[in-house]
């Protein structure tokens, strides 16, 4: 018995890719590579943004802890006066080497001056302090009560969004004595 081909067409064996298949596979590969590159770029930007936020928040936390600790362990609030606000904080202490302890902002940096010593910068060059406001909420014949407020921001001039972060911080503390 013989096999008869009804359609009289020879069988073709496909041994290579056609032009359409090559173009389609190159398009798919280019989309995948472009997507991976974009994902990598976005993850780098997110990492940088998180580092900036961590730096600003970390320095703010240290400043607030030092100021509130100094107030709590102080003996008096020298300035601002009761029911007033100011741009510096002067706290009287028991130790003559640290009396008075003064917190102030100089050229965008938070400084501390203890006793008669020179001011020491508390923040690094990566951040800038602004809008430093101290409110003395004390009442007569009561231990001093202070409200602290300041803005801390990344001091970057590149203009890139991932390097921009600005936050307002608040704290309150009272004298223990």
PARO-592441 format. One line per field, with one value per residue (C-alpha): residue number from 1; residue in one letter; chain; x, y, z. Coordinates in nm, 2 decimals, always signed. Layout:
n: (NUM	...)
res: (A	...)
chain: (A	...)
east: (X	...)
north: (Y	...)
up: (Z	...)
This chain:
n: (1	2	3	4	5	6	7	8	9	10	11	12	13	14	15	16	17	18	19	20	21	22	23	24	25	26	27	28	29	30	31	32	33	34	35	36	37	38	39	40	41	42	43	44	45	46	47	48	49	50	51	52	53	54	55	56	57	58	59	60	61	62	63	64	65	66	67	68	69	70	71	72	73	74	75	76	77	78	79	80	81	82	83	84	85	86	87	88	89	90	91	92	93	94	95	96	97	98	99	100	101	102	103	104	105	106	107	108	109	110	111	112	113	114	115	116	117	118	119	120	121	122	123	124	125	126	127	128	129	130	131	132	133	134	135	136	137	138	139	140	141	142	143	144	145	146	147	148	149	150	151	152	153	154	155	156	157	158	159	160	161	162	163	164	165	166	167	168	169	170	171	172	173	174	175	176	177)
res: (X	X	X	X	X	X	X	X	X	X	X	X	X	X	X	X	X	X	X	X	X	X	X	X	X	X	X	X	X	X	X	X	X	X	X	X	X	X	X	X	X	X	X	X	X	X	X	X	X	X	X	X	X	X	X	X	X	X	X	X	X	X	X	X	X	X	X	X	X	X	X	X	X	X	X	X	X	X	X	X	X	X	X	X	X	X	X	X	X	X	X	X	X	X	X	X	X	X	X	X	X	X	X	X	X	X	X	X	X	X	X	X	X	X	X	X	X	X	X	X	X	X	X	X	X	X	X	X	X	X	X	X	X	X	X	X	X	X	X	X	X	X	X	X	X	X	X	X	X	X	X	X	X	X	X	X	X	X	X	X	X	X	X	X	X	X	X	X	X	X	X	X	X	X	X	X	X)
chain: (A	A	A	A	A	A	A	A	A	A	A	A	A	A	A	A	A	A	A	A	A	A	A	A	A	A	A	A	A	A	A	A	A	A	A	A	A	A	A	A	A	A	A	A	A	A	A	A	A	A	A	A	A	A	A	A	A	A	A	A	A	A	A	A	A	A	A	A	A	A	A	A	A	A	A	A	A	A	A	A	A	A	A	A	A	A	A	A	A	A	A	A	A	A	A	A	A	A	A	A	A	A	A	A	A	A	A	A	A	A	A	A	A	A	A	A	A	A	A	A	A	A	A	A	A	A	A	A	A	A	A	A	A	A	A	A	A	A	A	A	A	A	A	A	A	A	A	A	A	A	A	A	A	A	A	A	A	A	A	A	A	A	A	A	A	A	A	A	A	A	A	A	A	A	A	A	A)
east: (+0.00	+0.12	+0.07	-0.10	-0.07	-0.40	-0.28	+0.03	+0.24	+0.59	+0.67	+0.88	+1.12	+1.16	+1.53	+1.58	+1.40	+1.22	+1.27	+0.95	+1.04	+1.39	+1.24	+0.97	+1.23	+1.46	+1.16	+1.08	+1.44	+1.47	+1.15	+1.28	+1.63	+1.47	+1.23	+1.52	+1.72	+1.43	+1.37	+1.74	+1.74	+1.42	+1.56	+1.88	+1.67	+1.46	+1.77	+1.92	+1.60	+1.58	+1.94	+1.86	+1.55	+1.75	+2.03	+1.79	+1.57	+1.88	+2.03	+1.70	+1.66	+2.01	+1.94	+1.61	+1.75	+2.04	+1.82	+1.55	+1.82	+1.99	+1.66	+1.55	+1.89	+1.91	+1.85	+1.69	+1.58	+1.77	+1.62	+1.37	+1.19	+0.86	+0.57	+0.80	+0.97	+1.32	+1.57	+1.81	+1.79	+2.00	+1.98	+2.15	+2.33	+2.49	+2.83	+3.02	+3.20	+2.87	+2.68	+2.51	+2.44	+2.32	+2.17	+2.15	+2.15	+2.45	+2.48	+2.22	+2.40	+2.29	+2.55	+2.60	+2.80	+2.88	+3.01	+3.27	+3.38	+3.36	+3.05	+3.05	+2.86	+2.61	+2.49	+2.70	+2.73	+2.46	+2.17	+2.06	+1.86	+1.60	+1.30	+1.45	+1.19	+1.20	+0.88	+0.90	+0.57	+0.67	+0.44	+0.56	+0.67	+0.69	+0.97	+1.05	+0.87	+1.01	+0.87	+1.13	+1.06	+1.29	+1.31	+1.58	+1.64	+1.90	+2.14	+2.19	+2.22	+2.19	+1.81	+1.75	+1.42	+1.58	+1.81	+1.53	+1.38	+1.25	+1.08	+0.96	+1.04	+0.88	+0.96	+0.88	+1.07	+1.05	+1.31	+1.31	+1.40)
north: (+0.00	+0.34	+0.67	+0.92	+1.29	+1.44	+1.80	+1.74	+1.96	+1.86	+1.85	+2.14	+2.11	+2.44	+2.45	+2.82	+3.13	+3.35	+3.73	+3.80	+3.56	+3.72	+4.07	+3.96	+3.79	+4.10	+4.32	+4.10	+4.10	+4.48	+4.53	+4.30	+4.47	+4.81	+4.71	+4.57	+4.89	+5.11	+4.89	+4.91	+5.29	+5.33	+5.10	+5.31	+5.63	+5.48	+5.37	+5.72	+5.88	+5.64	+5.73	+6.10	+6.05	+5.84	+6.10	+6.39	+6.19	+6.06	+6.40	+6.54	+6.26	+6.34	+6.71	+6.67	+6.41	+6.64	+6.95	+6.78	+6.60	+6.93	+7.09	+6.81	+6.81	+7.19	+7.42	+7.71	+7.85	+8.17	+8.25	+8.29	+8.45	+8.31	+8.33	+8.44	+8.27	+8.31	+8.17	+8.04	+7.84	+7.91	+7.66	+7.70	+7.39	+7.28	+7.23	+7.56	+7.43	+7.39	+7.69	+7.82	+7.58	+7.76	+7.61	+7.83	+7.81	+7.96	+7.96	+7.68	+7.46	+7.39	+7.48	+7.43	+7.66	+7.53	+7.77	+8.00	+7.76	+7.82	+7.70	+7.34	+7.24	+6.96	+6.90	+6.79	+6.96	+6.73	+6.90	+7.26	+7.38	+7.66	+7.80	+7.72	+7.85	+7.80	+7.87	+7.91	+7.77	+7.81	+7.96	+8.16	+7.95	+7.63	+7.44	+7.56	+7.41	+7.45	+7.37	+7.32	+7.35	+7.34	+7.24	+7.01	+6.95	+6.79	+7.06	+6.95	+7.18	+6.92	+6.97	+6.60	+6.49	+6.20	+6.44	+6.66	+6.60	+6.86	+6.79	+7.00	+6.85	+6.93	+6.84	+6.96	+6.92	+7.05	+7.11	+6.83	+7.07)
up: (+0.00	-0.10	+0.09	-0.12	-0.04	-0.11	-0.12	-0.32	-0.10	+0.01	+0.39	+0.51	+0.80	+1.00	+1.10	+1.16	+1.30	+1.06	+1.05	+1.24	+1.52	+1.56	+1.58	+1.83	+2.06	+2.04	+2.14	+2.44	+2.55	+2.52	+2.72	+3.00	+3.01	+3.01	+3.29	+3.50	+3.45	+3.56	+3.86	+3.96	+3.92	+4.13	+4.41	+4.42	+4.45	+4.73	+4.92	+4.90	+5.01	+5.31	+5.40	+5.39	+5.61	+5.86	+5.88	+5.94	+6.19	+6.37	+6.42	+6.54	+6.79	+6.93	+6.95	+7.13	+7.37	+7.46	+7.51	+7.71	+7.92	+7.99	+8.09	+8.32	+8.50	+8.51	+8.81	+8.63	+8.29	+8.23	+7.89	+7.74	+8.03	+8.17	+7.91	+7.63	+7.34	+7.20	+6.95	+7.21	+7.53	+7.84	+8.13	+8.47	+8.59	+8.92	+8.76	+8.73	+8.42	+8.24	+8.39	+8.19	+7.91	+7.60	+7.28	+6.97	+6.59	+6.42	+6.04	+6.01	+6.27	+6.63	+6.88	+7.25	+7.48	+7.83	+8.09	+7.94	+7.67	+7.30	+7.11	+6.99	+6.68	+6.74	+6.39	+6.09	+5.75	+5.60	+5.77	+5.83	+6.13	+6.10	+6.28	+6.62	+6.87	+7.25	+7.44	+7.82	+7.94	+8.31	+8.57	+8.87	+9.16	+8.95	+8.80	+8.45	+8.15	+7.80	+7.46	+7.18	+6.81	+6.51	+6.15	+6.03	+5.66	+5.43	+5.31	+4.96	+4.66	+4.38	+4.35	+4.32	+4.48	+4.67	+4.86	+4.98	+5.32	+5.57	+5.90	+6.20	+6.54	+6.88	+7.24	+7.59	+7.91	+8.27	+8.54	+8.80	+9.09)
